[in-house]
Amino acid sequence: MVTPTARGFRFALALVVATLLSTAGHSPAQSPEPPKLAGTWTWSWKDRIGETHRHTLEVEGVGTKLAARELFDDLPAVKVSNLALDGTSIRFTVVRDTRKADYNGKVADADHINGTVTILTGEQSQEFGWKAERRKDVPK
């Protein structure tokens, strides 16, 4: 016969074991490491007349302390502003002459970013899909 004390002890032991098993490998105090964005990212798009344009984003830094510059076709590089990484969400702005491009995206994996870009030229605004890929021939 099992005594009430023994039954209570077994229940408490079972509860402790279940709790340990359910939290194994989890560390609630650790937040996920931000994606590593340092490197060279590229993307392209076709304009209304079918001409392909190429972008290159060169990112430096670690974690959320980042800086970048953007190259468009054969034009000189411009500094990226408002570059921010929040979890896997990234955003930045590129201003080139009278054209402003606001990029918003998600880091899909170590080598891909997907999102949208809103381009403001004068008072006209257009939104397009945006997919960047990390260039492999440049060290990360």
C-alpha positions, 0 to 999 in steps of 0.5 A: 500500500502507498501512503499519502506521503509517498504519493505526494512525494511521487507526484512532486518528483514527477512534476519536477521531472516533467518541468525539466524535460519541457524546458530542456535546451531552452534558455528564456534569458537569451534572446536570438542573435541578430542576423549577420548582415555585414557583407555585399548584397545585390538585387536588380529590377527592370524598368518600364522600357525593359532595361535592367538596373543593378543595386549593390548594398555594402554593409559593415558592422556587427549586430545592430551597429551597422553602416552601409552604402548603396551603389546603383548601376554605374553611379557613385555610392551614396550613404544609406540612412536610417539603417535599423535591424530589429530581430529579422526586420531590416529597414533603410533609406537611400536618397539619390538626388530627388529620388528617395527609396525606403526599403523594408524587409525580413532577413529570410536566411543568412543570404536572402532578404525579402521585402518592399521598397517605396520610391518617392520621386517628387510627389509620386510614390510607387511600391515594388517587391525587393529581394536581395541576395548576399554576394558569394564572391566577396568575404562576409 
